[in-house]
Amino acid sequence: MRPAELYPDDLVFEHEATEATGVPGPVIRKWASRGKIRRYQGDGSYSGQGHEYKTMYALPEILPLAARYKPAPQRAPKAA
């Protein structure tokens, strides 16, 4: 079965997942590399800046992880 049949309206690009959940793109990519969510082949469309969208993610897989996501606090630079 193709991913579009599983999630016909729920496959999103990274930037769309970020907008929908507030989770940064690098975190979404890390979840995918760790096997927490799956990557799907994008449609090859281009952004307005000429970047090709190659990877899509299923939003229903991201939402449960996003609900538990808490950004790590940023460390202040050490004073010299």
N, CA, C and O atoms as CSV, one atom per row, in Angstrom:
chain,resi,resn,atom,element,x,y,z
A,1,MET,N,N,0.855,-1.184,0.000
A,1,MET,CA,C,0.000,0.000,0.000
A,1,MET,C,C,0.895,1.240,0.000
A,1,MET,O,O,1.892,1.304,0.720
A,2,ARG,N,N,0.527,2.204,-0.807
A,2,ARG,CA,C,1.304,3.436,-0.908
A,2,ARG,C,C,0.990,4.364,0.268
A,2,ARG,O,O,-0.120,4.333,0.800
A,3,PRO,N,N,1.964,5.194,0.679
A,3,PRO,CA,C,1.731,6.116,1.806
A,3,PRO,C,C,0.558,7.053,1.558
A,3,PRO,O,O,-0.167,7.380,2.498
A,4,ALA,N,N,0.351,7.491,0.329
A,4,ALA,CA,C,-0.756,8.397,0.053
A,4,ALA,C,C,-2.097,7.729,0.313
A,4,ALA,O,O,-3.085,8.412,0.587
A,5,GLU,N,N,-2.146,6.409,0.232
A,5,GLU,CA,C,-3.383,5.694,0.541
A,5,GLU,C,C,-3.586,5.598,2.051
A,5,GLU,O,O,-4.719,5.564,2.533
A,6,LEU,N,N,-2.477,5.554,2.794
A,6,LEU,CA,C,-2.576,5.490,4.250
A,6,LEU,C,C,-2.978,6.837,4.843
A,6,LEU,O,O,-3.831,6.908,5.728
A,7,TYR,N,N,-2.362,7.888,4.351
A,7,TYR,CA,C,-2.574,9.232,4.869
A,7,TYR,C,C,-2.839,10.185,3.702
A,7,TYR,O,O,-1.992,11.032,3.417
A,8,PRO,N,N,-3.958,10.081,3.032
A,8,PRO,CA,C,-4.154,10.877,1.818
A,8,PRO,C,C,-4.050,12.384,2.031
A,8,PRO,O,O,-3.560,13.092,1.152
A,9,ASP,N,N,-4.493,12.882,3.161
A,9,ASP,CA,C,-4.451,14.327,3.408
A,9,ASP,C,C,-3.466,14.698,4.506
A,9,ASP,O,O,-3.343,15.870,4.862
A,10,ASP,N,N,-2.771,13.716,5.038
A,10,ASP,CA,C,-1.944,13.970,6.208
A,10,ASP,C,C,-0.446,13.907,5.962
A,10,ASP,O,O,0.333,14.080,6.900
A,11,LEU,N,N,-0.018,13.661,4.720
A,11,LEU,CA,C,1.406,13.707,4.422
A,11,LEU,C,C,1.799,15.162,4.239
A,11,LEU,O,O,1.217,15.879,3.425
A,12,VAL,N,N,2.789,15.589,5.003
A,12,VAL,CA,C,3.206,16.995,4.979
A,12,VAL,C,C,4.718,17.079,4.836
A,12,VAL,O,O,5.443,16.141,5.169
A,13,PHE,N,N,5.176,18.207,4.339
A,13,PHE,CA,C,6.602,18.471,4.277
A,13,PHE,C,C,7.063,18.962,5.642
A,13,PHE,O,O,6.248,19.320,6.492
A,14,GLU,N,N,8.362,18.976,5.841
A,14,GLU,CA,C,8.918,19.356,7.144
A,14,GLU,C,C,8.429,20.729,7.598
A,14,GLU,O,O,8.032,20.896,8.751
A,15,HIS,N,N,8.454,21.697,6.711
A,15,HIS,CA,C,8.053,23.055,7.119
A,15,HIS,C,C,6.571,23.105,7.489
A,15,HIS,O,O,6.172,23.893,8.346
A,16,GLU,N,N,5.764,22.274,6.853
A,16,GLU,CA,C,4.336,22.228,7.200
A,16,GLU,C,C,4.127,21.554,8.555
A,16,GLU,O,O,3.267,21.968,9.332
A,17,ALA,N,N,4.910,20.522,8.834
A,17,ALA,CA,C,4.831,19.864,10.143
A,17,ALA,C,C,5.267,20.819,11.247
A,17,ALA,O,O,4.691,20.832,12.335
A,18,THR,N,N,6.290,21.619,10.954
A,18,THR,CA,C,6.764,22.608,11.924
A,18,THR,C,C,5.684,23.643,12.202
A,18,THR,O,O,5.448,24.004,13.354
A,19,GLU,N,N,5.027,24.119,11.148
A,19,GLU,CA,C,3.950,25.104,11.325
A,19,GLU,C,C,2.784,24.522,12.110
A,19,GLU,O,O,2.183,25.212,12.933
A,20,ALA,N,N,2.460,23.255,11.861
A,20,ALA,CA,C,1.304,22.631,12.512
A,20,ALA,C,C,1.562,22.279,13.970
A,20,ALA,O,O,0.636,22.280,14.781
A,21,THR,N,N,2.826,21.975,14.311
A,21,THR,CA,C,3.109,21.473,15.652
A,21,THR,C,C,3.987,22.384,16.501
A,21,THR,O,O,3.966,22.290,17.728
A,22,GLY,N,N,4.754,23.259,15.871
A,22,GLY,CA,C,5.692,24.098,16.608
A,22,GLY,C,C,7.008,23.401,16.916
A,22,GLY,O,O,7.875,23.979,17.572
A,23,VAL,N,N,7.169,22.164,16.451
A,23,VAL,CA,C,8.405,21.420,16.665
A,23,VAL,C,C,9.398,21.827,15.573
A,23,VAL,O,O,9.038,21.825,14.396
A,24,PRO,N,N,10.633,22.174,15.929
A,24,PRO,CA,C,11.615,22.573,14.920
A,24,PRO,C,C,11.910,21.449,13.922
A,24,PRO,O,O,11.835,20.267,14.260
A,25,GLY,N,N,12.243,21.833,12.705
A,25,GLY,CA,C,12.551,20.880,11.656
A,25,GLY,C,C,13.665,19.907,12.006
A,25,GLY,O,O,13.529,18.713,11.738
A,26,PRO,N,N,14.774,20.377,12.600
A,26,PRO,CA,C,15.835,19.426,12.962
A,26,PRO,C,C,15.365,18.338,13.927
A,26,PRO,O,O,15.865,17.214,13.880
A,27,VAL,N,N,14.414,18.658,14.796
A,27,VAL,CA,C,13.883,17.664,15.732
A,27,VAL,C,C,13.060,16.631,14.967
A,27,VAL,O,O,13.151,15.436,15.246
A,28,ILE,N,N,12.264,17.082,14.011
A,28,ILE,CA,C,11.466,16.159,13.200
A,28,ILE,C,C,12.390,15.225,12.418
A,28,ILE,O,O,12.136,14.023,12.340
A,29,ARG,N,N,13.455,15.772,11.842
A,29,ARG,CA,C,14.411,14.935,11.106
A,29,ARG,C,C,15.102,13.944,12.045
A,29,ARG,O,O,15.365,12.807,11.655
A,30,LYS,N,N,15.398,14.364,13.276
A,30,LYS,CA,C,16.033,13.470,14.255
A,30,LYS,C,C,15.089,12.329,14.624
A,30,LYS,O,O,15.520,11.181,14.728
A,31,TRP,N,N,13.814,12.632,14.822
A,31,TRP,CA,C,12.839,11.578,15.113
A,31,TRP,C,C,12.803,10.560,13.984
A,31,TRP,O,O,12.729,9.356,14.230
A,32,ALA,N,N,12.857,11.043,12.745
A,32,ALA,CA,C,12.824,10.141,11.593
A,32,ALA,C,C,14.089,9.284,11.542
A,32,ALA,O,O,14.013,8.087,11.265
A,33,SER,N,N,15.244,9.883,11.806
A,33,SER,CA,C,16.489,9.115,11.755
A,33,SER,C,C,16.563,8.085,12.878
A,33,SER,O,O,17.244,7.068,12.745
A,34,ARG,N,N,15.868,8.344,13.977
A,34,ARG,CA,C,15.838,7.399,15.100
A,34,ARG,C,C,14.716,6.373,14.975
A,34,ARG,O,O,14.570,5.499,15.830
A,35,GLY,N,N,13.922,6.479,13.906
A,35,GLY,CA,C,12.865,5.498,13.665
A,35,GLY,C,C,11.570,5.756,14.411
A,35,GLY,O,O,10.695,4.890,14.438
A,36,LYS,N,N,11.428,6.920,15.015
A,36,LYS,CA,C,10.198,7.232,15.746
A,36,LYS,C,C,9.049,7.571,14.795
A,36,LYS,O,O,7.885,7.309,15.099
A,37,ILE,N,N,9.382,8.150,13.650
A,37,ILE,CA,C,8.410,8.428,12.599
A,37,ILE,C,C,9.020,7.966,11.280
A,37,ILE,O,O,10.231,7.765,11.180
A,38,ARG,N,N,8.170,7.800,10.272
A,38,ARG,CA,C,8.658,7.341,8.972
A,38,ARG,C,C,8.787,8.502,8.003
A,38,ARG,O,O,8.070,9.499,8.091
A,39,ARG,N,N,9.725,8.342,7.072
A,39,ARG,CA,C,9.887,9.291,5.971
A,39,ARG,C,C,9.183,8.715,4.751
A,39,ARG,O,O,9.160,7.502,4.543
A,40,TYR,N,N,8.614,9.601,3.956
A,40,TYR,CA,C,7.978,9.205,2.709
A,40,TYR,C,C,8.569,10.036,1.577
A,40,TYR,O,O,9.011,11.166,1.787
A,41,GLN,N,N,8.571,9.474,0.394
A,41,GLN,CA,C,9.087,10.166,-0.782
A,41,GLN,C,C,8.194,11.358,-1.097
A,41,GLN,O,O,6.977,11.211,-1.214
A,42,GLY,N,N,8.794,12.539,-1.234
A,42,GLY,CA,C,8.050,13.744,-1.576
A,42,GLY,C,C,7.658,13.743,-3.036
A,42,GLY,O,O,8.018,12.840,-3.791
A,43,ASP,N,N,6.925,14.754,-3.422
A,43,ASP,CA,C,6.450,14.829,-4.803
A,43,ASP,C,C,7.412,15.568,-5.726
A,43,ASP,O,O,7.143,15.695,-6.920
A,44,GLY,N,N,8.531,16.060,-5.189
A,44,GLY,CA,C,9.521,16.729,-6.018
A,44,GLY,C,C,9.161,18.149,-6.393
A,44,GLY,O,O,9.789,18.732,-7.276
A,45,SER,N,N,8.157,18.719,-5.736
A,45,SER,CA,C,7.803,20.107,-6.033
A,45,SER,C,C,8.891,21.033,-5.498
A,45,SER,O,O,9.706,20.637,-4.664
A,46,TYR,N,N,8.893,22.239,-5.976
A,46,TYR,CA,C,9.912,23.206,-5.587
A,46,TYR,C,C,9.311,24.341,-4.782
A,46,TYR,O,O,8.176,24.761,-5.011
A,47,SER,N,N,10.102,24.828,-3.829
A,47,SER,CA,C,9.686,25.996,-3.056
A,47,SER,C,C,9.919,27.237,-3.900
A,47,SER,O,O,10.490,27.154,-4.988
A,48,GLY,N,N,9.491,28.353,-3.418
A,48,GLY,CA,C,9.714,29.609,-4.124
A,48,GLY,C,C,11.178,29.983,-4.205
A,48,GLY,O,O,11.564,30.797,-5.044
A,49,GLN,N,N,12.005,29.394,-3.337
A,49,GLN,CA,C,13.430,29.690,-3.333
A,49,GLN,C,C,14.232,28.682,-4.156
A,49,GLN,O,O,15.462,28.737,-4.158
A,50,GLY,N,N,13.566,27.770,-4.851
A,50,GLY,CA,C,14.249,26.804,-5.693
A,50,GLY,C,C,14.674,25.532,-4.997
A,50,GLY,O,O,15.368,24.713,-5.600
A,51,HIS,N,N,14.281,25.332,-3.739
A,51,HIS,CA,C,14.623,24.106,-3.028
A,51,HIS,C,C,13.607,23.024,-3.354
A,51,HIS,O,O,12.403,23.276,-3.401
A,52,GLU,N,N,14.110,21.822,-3.577
A,52,GLU,CA,C,13.221,20.714,-3.891
A,52,GLU,C,C,12.767,20.042,-2.601
A,52,GLU,O,O,13.567,19.778,-1.703
A,53,TYR,N,N,11.464,19.770,-2.527
A,53,TYR,CA,C,10.920,19.054,-1.378
A,53,TYR,C,C,10.989,17.563,-1.687
A,53,TYR,O,O,10.270,17.068,-2.555
A,54,LYS,N,N,11.857,16.852,-0.971
A,54,LYS,CA,C,12.066,15.444,-1.260
A,54,LYS,C,C,11.450,14.511,-0.224
A,54,LYS,O,O,11.177,13.349,-0.523
A,55,THR,N,N,11.233,15.000,0.972
A,55,THR,CA,C,10.779,14.143,2.064
A,55,THR,C,C,9.477,14.654,2.646
A,55,THR,O,O,9.283,15.854,2.835
A,56,MET,N,N,8.586,13.705,2.928
A,56,MET,CA,C,7.320,14.035,3.573
A,56,MET,C,C,7.201,13.181,4.836
A,56,MET,O,O,7.857,12.150,4.980
A,57,TYR,N,N,6.351,13.642,5.734
A,57,TYR,CA,C,6.117,12.943,6.991
A,57,TYR,C,C,4.610,12.847,7.205
A,57,TYR,O,O,3.855,13.690,6.721
A,58,ALA,N,N,4.176,11.817,7.932
A,58,ALA,CA,C,2.761,11.655,8.249
A,58,ALA,C,C,2.458,12.442,9.527
A,58,ALA,O,O,2.989,12.137,10.595
A,59,LEU,N,N,1.616,13.439,9.406
A,59,LEU,CA,C,1.286,14.285,10.551
A,59,LEU,C,C,0.694,13.484,11.713
A,59,LEU,O,O,0.992,13.807,12.863
A,60,PRO,N,N,-0.136,12.447,11.474
A,60,PRO,CA,C,-0.639,11.663,12.616
A,60,PRO,C,C,0.462,10.957,13.406
A,60,PRO,O,O,0.263,10.641,14.579
A,61,GLU,N,N,1.614,10.704,12.791
A,61,GLU,CA,C,2.725,10.109,13.531
A,61,GLU,C,C,3.464,11.161,14.358
A,61,GLU,O,O,4.022,10.846,15.409
A,62,ILE,N,N,3.469,12.395,13.893
A,62,ILE,CA,C,4.203,13.468,14.558
A,62,ILE,C,C,3.430,14.039,15.749
A,62,ILE,O,O,4.027,14.385,16.769
A,63,LEU,N,N,2.128,14.138,15.624
A,63,LEU,CA,C,1.318,14.806,16.653
A,63,LEU,C,C,1.495,14.234,18.059
A,63,LEU,O,O,1.634,15.016,18.999
A,64,PRO,N,N,1.497,12.899,18.256
A,64,PRO,CA,C,1.696,12.394,19.632
A,64,PRO,C,C,3.062,12.754,20.201
A,64,PRO,O,O,3.180,13.055,21.389
A,65,LEU,N,N,4.087,12.724,19.368
A,65,LEU,CA,C,5.421,13.102,19.833
A,65,LEU,C,C,5.483,14.597,20.117
A,65,LEU,O,O,6.114,15.026,21.082
A,66,ALA,N,N,4.831,15.381,19.279
A,66,ALA,CA,C,4.832,16.835,19.464
A,66,ALA,C,C,4.128,17.228,20.756
A,66,ALA,O,O,4.502,18.216,21.387
A,67,ALA,N,N,3.116,16.470,21.156
A,67,ALA,CA,C,2.387,16.779,22.391
A,67,ALA,C,C,3.292,16.633,23.616
A,67,ALA,O,O,3.087,17.303,24.628
A,68,ARG,N,N,4.292,15.756,23.519
A,68,ARG,CA,C,5.212,15.542,24.643
A,68,ARG,C,C,6.515,16.318,24.487
A,68,ARG,O,O,7.358,16.297,25.384
A,69,TYR,N,N,6.688,16.994,23.367
A,69,TYR,CA,C,7.951,17.685,23.087
A,69,TYR,C,C,8.099,18.928,23.957
A,69,TYR,O,O,7.188,19.750,24.063
A,70,LYS,N,N,9.271,19.042,24.575
A,70,LYS,CA,C,9.617,20.242,25.340
A,70,LYS,C,C,10.989,20.691,24.860
A,70,LYS,O,O,11.951,19.929,24.957
A,71,PRO,N,N,11.099,21.903,24.348
A,71,PRO,CA,C,12.404,22.353,23.868
A,71,PRO,C,C,13.412,22.440,25.010
A,71,PRO,O,O,13.079,22.822,26.132
A,72,ALA,N,N,14.637,22.079,24.697
A,72,ALA,CA,C,15.705,22.166,25.682
A,72,ALA,C,C,16.053,23.630,25.913
A,72,ALA,O,O,16.143,24.396,24.954
A,73,PRO,N,N,16.251,24.032,27.158
A,73,PRO,CA,C,16.626,25.421,27.411
A,73,PRO,C,C,17.994,25.717,26.809
A,73,PRO,O,O,18.888,24.872,26.828
A,74,GLN,N,N,18.143,26.895,26.287
A,74,GLN,CA,C,19.414,27.304,25.703
A,74,GLN,C,C,20.359,27.737,26.812
A,74,GLN,O,O,19.960,28.399,27.770
A,75,ARG,N,N,21.591,27.360,26.666
A,75,ARG,CA,C,22.597,27.716,27.671
A,75,ARG,C,C,23.153,29.104,27.354
A,75,ARG,O,O,23.406,29.434,26.196
A,76,ALA,N,N,23.332,29.887,28.373
A,76,ALA,CA,C,23.935,31.199,28.208
A,76,ALA,C,C,25.433,31.024,27.997
A,76,ALA,O,O,26.044,30.141,28.598
A,77,PRO,N,N,26.021,31.845,27.160
A,77,PRO,CA,C,27.471,31.731,26.961
A,77,PRO,C,C,28.207,32.033,28.266
A,77,PRO,O,O,27.778,32.865,29.066
A,78,LYS,N,N,29.309,31.345,28.455
A,78,LYS,CA,C,30.116,31.556,29.671
A,78,LYS,C,C,30.764,32.928,29.611
A,78,LYS,O,O,31.273,33.350,28.573
A,79,ALA,N,N,30.735,33.607,30.731
A,79,ALA,CA,C,31.378,34.925,30.819
A,79,ALA,C,C,32.887,34.732,30.866
A,79,ALA,O,O,33.390,33.824,31.527
A,80,ALA,N,N,33.577,35.572,30.178
A,80,ALA,CA,C,35.049,35.461,30.140
A,80,ALA,C,C,35.709,36.151,31.291
A,80,ALA,O,O,36.935,36.144,31.394
